[in-house]
Amino acid sequence: MRPYLSIIGFVLFALGVLSVVMSMVGLKLTILDPIYKMGIWTVVLQVILIFGGMIMLYVSRIDIDEE
Protein backbone atom coordinates (compact mmCIF):
# COMPACT_ATOMS: atom_id res chain seq x y z
CA MET A 1 0.00 0.00 0.00
CA ARG A 2 2.77 2.44 0.85
CA PRO A 3 4.53 2.23 -2.53
CA TYR A 4 1.23 2.93 -4.27
CA LEU A 5 0.66 5.94 -2.04
CA SER A 6 4.12 7.22 -2.95
CA ILE A 7 3.45 6.82 -6.66
CA ILE A 8 0.06 8.54 -6.44
CA GLY A 9 1.55 11.37 -4.37
CA PHE A 10 4.37 11.88 -6.83
CA VAL A 11 1.99 11.91 -9.81
CA LEU A 12 -0.27 14.46 -8.11
CA PHE A 13 2.70 16.65 -7.20
CA ALA A 14 4.16 16.42 -10.70
CA LEU A 15 0.82 17.22 -12.34
CA GLY A 16 0.35 20.22 -10.05
CA VAL A 17 3.81 21.63 -10.69
CA LEU A 18 3.60 21.00 -14.43
CA SER A 19 0.19 22.64 -14.67
CA VAL A 20 1.39 25.75 -12.81
CA VAL A 21 4.57 26.08 -14.86
CA MET A 22 2.82 25.44 -18.15
CA SER A 23 0.01 27.87 -17.37
CA MET A 24 2.63 30.57 -16.76
CA VAL A 25 3.69 30.31 -20.39
CA GLY A 26 0.14 29.89 -21.73
CA LEU A 27 0.05 26.13 -22.25
CA LYS A 28 -2.43 23.62 -20.88
CA LEU A 29 -2.28 19.92 -20.04
CA THR A 30 -5.12 18.14 -21.80
CA ILE A 31 -5.46 15.71 -18.89
CA LEU A 32 -6.41 18.65 -16.65
CA ASP A 33 -8.70 20.38 -19.16
CA PRO A 34 -11.81 20.23 -16.92
CA ILE A 35 -9.88 22.06 -14.21
CA TYR A 36 -8.89 24.89 -16.56
CA LYS A 37 -12.55 25.66 -17.26
CA MET A 38 -13.29 26.49 -13.61
CA GLY A 39 -11.99 30.07 -13.60
CA ILE A 40 -10.37 31.17 -10.34
CA TRP A 41 -10.79 27.70 -8.87
CA THR A 42 -8.10 26.52 -11.27
CA VAL A 43 -5.35 28.06 -9.13
CA VAL A 44 -6.86 26.64 -5.95
CA LEU A 45 -7.02 23.14 -7.43
CA GLN A 46 -3.43 23.39 -8.72
CA VAL A 47 -2.22 24.31 -5.24
CA ILE A 48 -4.26 21.45 -3.77
CA LEU A 49 -2.62 19.07 -6.26
CA ILE A 50 0.86 20.27 -5.27
CA PHE A 51 0.37 20.19 -1.50
CA GLY A 52 -1.78 17.06 -1.60
CA GLY A 53 0.98 15.26 -3.48
CA MET A 54 3.61 16.42 -1.01
CA ILE A 55 1.49 15.34 1.96
CA MET A 56 0.87 11.93 0.43
CA LEU A 57 4.60 11.49 -0.20
CA TYR A 58 5.40 12.49 3.37
CA VAL A 59 2.78 10.19 4.88
CA SER A 60 3.96 7.27 2.77
CA ARG A 61 7.59 7.77 3.81
CA ILE A 62 7.28 8.20 7.59
CA ASP A 63 7.67 5.21 9.85
CA ILE A 64 4.44 4.52 11.73
CA ASP A 65 6.23 2.63 14.52
CA GLU A 66 8.52 5.61 15.20
CA GLU A 67 6.31 6.95 18.00
ZIJOJO-V315368 format. One record per residue. N is the residue number from 1. PSI is psi in radians with two decimals (* if undefined). D_CENTER is the distance of its C-alpha to the mean C-alpha in whole Angstrom. Layout:
N | PSI | D_CENTER
N | PSI | D_CENTER
//
This chain:
1 | -0.69 | 19
2 | -0.68 | 17
3 | -0.63 | 17
4 | -0.66 | 15
5 | -0.65 | 13
6 | -0.76 | 12
7 | -0.78 | 11
8 | -0.73 | 9
9 | -0.74 | 7
10 | -0.72 | 7
11 | -0.75 | 6
12 | -0.79 | 3
13 | -0.79 | 3
14 | -0.74 | 6
15 | -0.72 | 5
16 | -0.82 | 4
17 | -0.78 | 7
18 | -0.70 | 9
19 | -0.65 | 9
20 | -0.82 | 10
21 | -0.76 | 13
22 | -0.57 | 14
23 | -0.40 | 15
24 | -0.51 | 17
25 | 0.12 | 19
26 | 0.27 | 19
27 | 2.81 | 17
28 | 2.55 | 15
29 | 2.24 | 13
30 | -0.44 | 15
31 | -0.46 | 13
32 | 0.39 | 11
33 | -0.68 | 15
34 | -0.54 | 15
35 | -0.65 | 13
36 | -0.31 | 15
37 | 0.07 | 18
38 | 0.11 | 17
39 | -2.23 | 18
40 | -0.41 | 17
41 | -0.26 | 15
42 | -0.81 | 13
43 | -0.73 | 12
44 | -0.77 | 11
45 | -0.58 | 9
46 | -0.72 | 7
47 | -0.68 | 7
48 | -0.69 | 7
49 | -0.79 | 3
50 | -0.94 | 4
51 | -0.60 | 6
52 | -0.71 | 6
53 | -0.74 | 5
54 | -0.70 | 7
55 | -0.73 | 10
56 | -0.68 | 9
57 | -0.75 | 10
58 | -0.81 | 13
59 | -0.63 | 14
60 | -0.33 | 15
61 | -0.28 | 17
62 | 2.71 | 19
63 | 2.12 | 22
64 | -0.56 | 23
65 | 0.13 | 27
66 | -0.46 | 27
67 | * | 28
//
